[in-house]
Amino acid sequence: MANEKLKHGNLLIAEPFMVDPNFKRSVILLCEHEEEGSVGFILNKSLDMRINDLIEDFPDFKAPVYFGGPVQTDTIHYIHNVGDVLEDTQKVMNGVFWGGDFEKLKFLIKSGMVQEENIRFFIGYSGWSTGQLIQEMEHGSWLTTSMHSNYLFKNNSESLWKNVMNNKGKAYTVIAQMPDSAHQN
């Protein structure tokens, strides 16, 4: 049953009392969901660094970097809305693409065809092995909802979890108002 709800392009929303610090109050864009496993990126955990801090020969570009998840934190990934001009991308949903030709991306940035509001960079990713995400869904660790590109490109990452919960409807609006810690209740 939980597997039917999941597909690439969905959002995973951490339940309000998740204690894992990697995923506490996180919103994850599911970019790949196959029988072999799933891959996604946390959209609301910004880091205090810019892409230029991480890649020496990168064009002058002050785009922020986000913590994508605890898997392979020595890798950099990107999600963008310029899949029509960047080759080798994977379409996640309409207007949202994952990856692509990195050298071409640098060229597009240098030429001004890609702006900071078109792309998000991530260190690491969130990943689940065969059946793991389904099991977590069955245990109530995650809620799902539809993704809207505004969540990625036009939303304040600090308030994203609360905004997504509010947009799920009346019952979730109450949950979104819950304090971050039980002792604040």
Steps between C-alpha positions, in 0.01 A plus 500: 500500500772751595692417181205614284528850645868535424647612170775732386384858530325443834600672820574308816419699813653387828242433769520768770670289768768334288813497715761417234692831477565443129128504425336694783232726344639436156331519162653267242448508126489140382697497173509127444279223635560155357475148634877505564475809721429870520696825478398846614634832624412694816371837380503690830842449658715783369869504587708806573697477175481582132577278203816705435627390844490138384615504140817690421457551125129581516378827341426792732164384630377555851234228507447349846566134575259269684546178695339247266527213743741280690600276207826573316558843651813527288285549187324805354163480324271759350133544423395767255234627261719530187473147365409637158852646456708259712572157354498171688248608763245275663148641502352477848174673405387788280743787550732309737811311388785319674864513392632549150820574314715678762734673252200630306347620828814703573481649148132591546578669831794695350280615212221610737249245370473336843438725800505416871119475505514220237702248698564345840821320591512217755774323691411133526158349451233305684482138394303189586575140404243256363185519710649730765299811414177298474568359846561850638174617339310211660645598840378857453839671472402690185201672349480556126365779288530634149800711414463849360804666347438808719595288802844467349564826322281760674461390860698592810668175602473591871118491489454232233399214732232716660378634163473154346311371805262797485438436130400138571180620663320568824619206714862560399475872574464410868807275478697777327442727801652248742828614656822344383566338839255327732629698799377821328147363496 
